[in-house]
Amino acid sequence: MTEITEATIAADPKVPAIRITRDFTATPEQLMRAHTDPDLFKLWIGPDSLENKIDYWDARTGGSWRYIAARGGDEFAFHGCFHEVGENKIVQTFTWEGMPEGVSLETIWFEDLGDGRTRLHAESLTNSFEGRDAWLKSGMEVGVNEGYASLQKLVDDGKI
Amino acid sequence: MTEITEATIAADPKVPAIRITRDFTATPEQLMRAHTDPDLFKLWIGPDSLENKIDYWDARTGGSWRYIAARGGDEFAFHGCFHEVGENKIVQTFTWEGMPEGVSLETIWFEDLGDGRTRLHAESLTNSFEGRDAWLKSGMEVGVNEGYASLQKLVDDGKI
């Protein structure tokens, strides 16, 4: 079996969305916990060079979240609300507070591949192609790939 | 001065969004109250033929909302979360529970035109042109126009 360890990050051809897929050696339930438990989430999200601090976090349908990623004296804050927290699916909003006008609608779901493997699907929808393409060119793949590698390591180390 | 009393409802040519504008004889503050106070909101939203009941409502950044519109034995429920509730702006998610996979990201803001008049701008972003166009063809303009006429009447009657 070919194992995908890099995330596939693609620009949707029709709508201003980014689509990400990434396979994990983990169950859907473990990936849900990694995305909804703040004490786990802060350990893996984003590039390795940033340390995350949860400001508030209420992972239920109608809840909301905010965290701060810090490196030296630099801080980057992100926040959103949870539109839906289902069994294998999360729909939420997302804003980087450095660009507060930019809001994206994110849908993340987990497809059980069997044999203890799960495919993560993420769709991030914005209201302009320019904004979407700027995000794609920002180097975001570093944070995505480092973050997902950290998530896989938490599973491998029995921490999730 | 030409008064616009019908809403302008337009399909964005580039992205799967609907854009609505509608002028009111009201202040931005009155329109914010009409959109954030549940006891006012339920009096005007949607077509005249439906009666609205608020299930839950917490109009602040990170809050959430749900209401049910009823006509005879038929009930239509809607819910979402508030990504941002600012001074003259609301960013929220929206789902009609009859089609739970369809989630839109709505941005509503109020432009002060002076002389006690305000222009409402609304953007409703979805993740497909097909979904957006089906919504446009659903007869939604009846609910939009009847609702905004009811909102104006609440202002005219001194209830907001």
Interface residues (C-beta under 8 A of the other chain):
Chain A: K14 V15 P16 A17 Y56 T61 G62 G63 S64 R66 H79 G80 C81 F82 H83 E84 V91 T93 T95 V103 S104 L105 T107 E123 L125 N127 S128 F129
Chain B: K14 V15 P16 A17 Y56 T61 G62 G63 S64 R66 H79 G80 C81 F82 H83 E84 V91 T93 T95 V103 S104 L105 T107 E123 L125 N127 S128 F129
